[in-house]
Amino acid sequence: MTFVVTDSCINCKYGECVEVCPQDAFHEGINFVVINPNTCSNCGLCEMVCPVDAIFPIYNLPEDLSIFIKINDEQSKIWPKPKSVSPLESADYWAKINKKIGHLKY
């Protein structure tokens, strides 16, 4: 099992999840972070601290968000590991918006 970052994170990137990850499993894009499924230790800390409920264990991932399994896997092979993550300037605004996949920047 692994954890998956979903669309609630898009345009937010609060970063608490990155800070608590003991395996350094996160990778950072322009407006989103992903979890490398091969590095994730399945500890669940990231899910607990995510302020926008964007992280799910793969076994509990809502079906309409299943595309994020592929996004996390593929982008974790391309995007760099973050040095540190700070919320995006408009994070509080975007945190209230649902269905943001169309805003994901690769």
C-alpha positions in Angstrom: 0.0 0.0 0.0 1.0 3.6 -0.6 -0.5 7.0 -0.2 -1.7 9.2 -3.1 -1.9 13.0 -3.3 -5.0 14.1 -5.1 -6.5 17.3 -6.6 -7.2 19.1 -3.3 -3.5 19.9 -3.2 -3.4 21.6 -6.6 -2.6 25.3 -6.3 -2.2 24.9 -2.5 1.0 23.0 -1.7 0.8 23.7 2.0 3.8 21.5 2.7 3.1 20.0 6.1 3.1 16.5 4.4 6.6 17.0 3.0 7.9 18.2 6.3 6.7 15.1 8.2 7.6 12.4 5.7 10.3 10.2 7.2 11.2 8.6 3.8 11.6 11.8 1.8 9.0 10.3 -0.6 7.6 13.6 -1.9 8.4 15.3 -5.2 7.4 18.8 -6.1 5.9 20.3 -9.3 5.0 23.9 -10.0 1.6 23.8 -8.2 1.4 20.2 -6.7 3.3 17.6 -4.8 3.3 13.9 -5.4 4.3 10.8 -3.5 6.7 8.3 -4.9 5.0 4.9 -4.4 8.3 3.1 -4.3 9.7 5.3 -1.5 6.6 5.7 0.6 6.8 3.8 3.9 3.0 3.8 4.4 3.3 5.5 7.8 0.3 7.8 7.2 1.9 10.9 8.7 1.3 12.9 5.6 -2.4 12.1 5.5 -2.8 13.1 9.2 -1.3 16.6 8.7 -2.7 17.5 5.3 -4.9 20.6 5.9 -7.0 20.1 2.7 -7.5 16.3 3.0 -5.7 15.7 -0.3 -3.9 12.5 0.7 -5.5 9.0 0.7 -4.2 5.5 1.2 -4.5 3.8 -2.1 -7.0 1.3 -0.8 -9.3 4.1 0.3 -9.0 6.3 -2.7 -12.3 7.5 -4.1 -12.8 6.0 -7.6 -13.2 9.4 -9.2 -9.7 10.3 -8.1 -8.0 7.1 -9.3 -6.2 9.1 -12.1 -3.9 10.4 -9.3 -2.3 7.0 -8.8 -0.8 7.4 -12.3 0.0 11.1 -11.8 1.8 10.4 -8.5 3.8 7.5 -10.0 4.7 9.2 -13.2 5.5 12.7 -11.9 7.6 11.3 -9.0 10.0 10.0 -11.6 10.3 13.4 -13.2 9.8 16.1 -10.6 12.6 16.9 -8.1 12.5 16.3 -4.4 11.6 19.5 -2.6 14.2 21.3 -0.4 11.2 22.8 1.5 7.7 23.6 0.5 5.7 26.7 1.4 2.1 27.3 0.6 1.4 29.0 -2.7 0.4 32.6 -2.4 -3.3 31.9 -3.3 -3.5 28.6 -1.3 -6.2 29.6 1.0 -8.4 30.6 -2.0 -7.7 27.4 -3.9 -8.2 25.2 -0.8 -12.0 25.9 -1.0 -12.3 24.8 -4.7 -13.0 21.2 -5.7 -12.2 19.3 -9.0 -9.0 21.2 -9.8 -7.3 18.6 -12.1 -7.6 21.0 -15.0 -5.3 23.4 -13.2 -2.5 20.9 -12.7 0.8 22.1 -14.2 3.2 19.5 -15.4 
